[in-house]
């Protein structure tokens, strides 16, 4: 069952490429996709997370339909997605447990 949403900047070519990559990896159909400036983002990204709608990056809402939902941004979002995809990607995804400054350093340089 899908309970995760990947929000992306709909004006960003890199974000579109990233979404296409995740769709290919998501054999178990765990992820929904929605634009950061769309209706779904306005409904899910509320309160302290509302500021995330203004970003130009990937925002990952894990278990968005539960009270234990978590939000991941930029590099941490990508690593957490890899962790959930599993297979050989889980090794890369294990880096999501490192401090966000680590993942964002590489995210900002690669993307």
N, C-alpha and C positions, 0 to 999 in steps of 0.2 A: 504494500500500500504506500502511496506517495504521501509523505508528510513533510517534505522539504521543498523549499523554494529558492531558486537561484535568481536573484534580482540583478539586472545588468543595465548599464548605461546604453540606451538604445541608439545613441549617436556615436558610439565608440566602435570602430572596426575591430579592434582587439577583442572587445567584449563579445561581439558577434562570433568571432572565430573561436573564442573560449567556449561559448554556449554550444556551438556545433561539435566541438571536441567532447564536451561532457555528454551530449546526446548520444554520441557514438559509444562512449564508455558505459553508459547507463543501461546495461542489458536488463536489469531488474526493474527498470522504470521507477526509480526512487525519487526523481526530481521533477518539479514543475519549474517553469521559467516565466518570468514576468519583467517588464521594463521598470526601472527605478522610478520613473515619473508617471506610472500608470495607476489605475484604480486599485489594483491588488496591493501595490506598495503603500498607497495611502491608507488602506484598511489594516495591513499587517504591521507596517513600520510606524508605530504610534509612540507617544510619550517620549522617553529619552532616545528612542531609535528613529524618530522622525527626521532628525538631521541627516541620517544615512541616505535619504531620498535625494539629497543634493549632490552626492558624490559622483565621481566619474570612474567607478570601479565596480567590482563584483561584491555583492552583499549576499551572504548565505543565511537563510533562516531555517535552522534545523528544528524539526518537530514543531513547526509553526502553529499547528492546530492543538497544541497542548499547553498546559500551564508551565511546563518545564522547557519551553522553547529557548533556543540559544541563537545568538547572532554572531556571525563571523564576517570579517571584512578583509578585503584585499588579499594579501598573501595567506593569511590564516584561513580565509574562505576557501581558496583553492586547495590548500593542503587538507583541510577537513573533508572536502568533497572527494579528494583522492582516497582518503582513509575509508570513507563510506563505500566507494566504488569497489574497493577490495582488490583481489588478485595481486598482481605485481605492483599495483599502484599503492597498496597499503604501506609498503616500505617508505615511499615518499610521503604518504599521508601521516606517518608516525611523527614527522617533523612538526605537525600541528601542535604538538604538546610542548614545543619550545616557546620562549617568549615571542610575542607578536613583533617586537622590534626586529628580530632575526628574519622572520618571513617577509616583513614589509621591506626590509633592506633589499632583498632579492627581487621581490615583486616590483618595486619602483625602478629597478635597473633593467629588468627584463621587459617590463610592459610600459 
